[in-house]
């Protein structure tokens, strides 16, 4: 039994050594494979026409982010104020830039933290703005044996991947690491 435990300990020790290098890179890969295109496609539905469409959000952008305010305004974005425009533009930019930063591994901890905030706001909007809280299965429940509820189940996995990045950073295959190890980023040695 001692030999078996020793073999197990050697295996675990090897895994412990590679985990800090492997987990952040895998978290970024899983994010890219499952959520990057989702968020970019969502952002594209919010961009208006033309080269500067990001600053002239579509009607759908306002309806997605401020559903009740848009309904009260008769679905006329002109009836909404500067605050609504700023939130829609900032949300659209976040939906484009934060996933890109995560995939590139640039300012990864901040980008992942921003995405956690974005997913929280997105979930609250889905539940209360769009009325998802009133539909069975949208919110879901943990420990219920049904793993596909939109909010508590699916988005818990999304946030877990992002929490890994907040806690561990981007990993060795990232722009964060490349910039940190660049010759110009190292402190100059002092003459003696």
N, C-alpha and C positions, 0 to 999 in steps of 0.2 A: 504494500500500500504506500509506503514511503517513496518508492521509486516512481509510482504513478503521480503522487502529489508533487514530487520534484520536477517531473516532466511537465506537468501542468503549470507549475510556477515559472519554468523557463519559457514556455509558450506565452503565458500572460505577460511576463516581463518584456518579451519582444513586441507584443502588441502595444504595451504601454509606451514603448519607445517610439513607435511609428504613428500612434494615434494623433499626437499634436500636429504632425505633418499631413496626415491623410484626411482626417475628419473635416477641416475647413475647406479643403479643395473639393472633397466629395459633396459637402453642403452646397457649395457654389455650383457644382455640376448638376445636382438635383434641382436647385433653384432654376438654373438655365433651362433644363430639360422639361420642367413642369410648369413654371410660372412666367418666364420671360415673355414668351409670345402671348400668353394670356393678358398680361398687363399692357403690352404694346398694342395689341388689338383693341383693348378697351380704351386706351388713350387715343387711338386713331378715330374712334367714334365721336370723340369730343372736339377734334380739330376742325375748324371751319375751313372755308375755301381759300385758295391762294397761298402764296409763299409765306405770308404772316398769319396763316390760319390759326396758329396756336394762340394768338392774341385776339382772335375773333371767333370765340368758341361757337360750336354748333348749337342748335336748339336742343339736341339730344344731350349735350353736355350739361346744360342747366337742368334738364328734366331728370338726368341720372343723379346729379349731386344735390339738387334742391327740389325734389319732386312736389312737395306740398306748397312751397313758395311759387313754383311755376304754375301749379293748378290754380292757386289764388290769383295769380297775375294773368290768367287766361292764356297760359303758354306763350306769353309775349316777353322775351328776355329784356326788352327795352323797359319794362315796368320794374325790373330789379335794379338794385343799386351797384355802386362801385365795389362794395364788399363782396357781393355775389360773383361779380366778374373776377375779382382778385382770387377768390377761393377756387373758382373753376379753372383759371389759368394756372395757379400754383399746383392744384391737384393734377392737372394734365401734365405739367412739366415733371412733377414728382413721379408720375406713372411711367414716364419715359426715361428720366435720368437715373432714378434710384436703382431700378433693375440693371441698367447698363453699368453703373458703378459696381454693383455686386458681382456681376459676371466678369468684369475686368479686374476685380480685386483692388479697386481704388477707393480710398476712404471707406473701406468695407464696413467697419464697425458703425460708423455714423449712418451710412446708407442702409444697413440692416435695421438699425434702430428707427430710422425714418420709415422704412417699409412696415415695421411693426405698428407704428402710429397710423400709417395709411390703411393697413388692413383693419385696424380697430375702428377707424372712422367709416371705412367701407362697410364693415359688418353692421355697425349701428345704423347707418343709412339704409342698408338692406332690410334690417329688422323694423325700424321705426319710421323711416321716411317712405319706404315702399310697402310697408305693411306686412313684411315677412313674419313678424312676430305672431300674427294671427293665423298662420298656416302651419299645420302639423308637419313636422319634419324639417322645417327651415332652420329653426334654432337647434333642435335636437336635444339630446341629453347624453352625458357621459355615462359609461357603465351600463348602457341599455342593450348592448348586444347588436346594435344597428350602427355600422360604422360610416354611414354616408350622409349624415346631416350636414347641410351646407355650412353652417356657422361653427358650432362647437366641435364637430369632428374634423372636417376638412381644413378649416382655417387654423385649428390647433396644430396640425402638422406643418402648415405653412409657417406659423410663428415659431415652432420648435426649430426648424431649419435656420430661421433668421436669428434666433437666440444663440444657436451654436456659433454663428458668425460674429455676433456682438461679443460673446465671451472669448472666442478663440482667435478672432481676426480672420484674414483671408487665406492664410496658409502660404506655403513656399512658392507656389506658382501663381503669383499675383503682382500687380503693379505696386501695391503697398510694399511688398518685400523688395522688389527691384529698386524702388526709390529709396528705401531705407538703406540698402546696401550699395547705392551709387557712390562712387569715389568722392563726389562733391558733398555728399550728405554726411560723411564721417567727420567727426571733430578733428581739427588740426592738432598735431602733436606739438607740445610746447618745447621750445629749445631749452637745453639744460645749461 
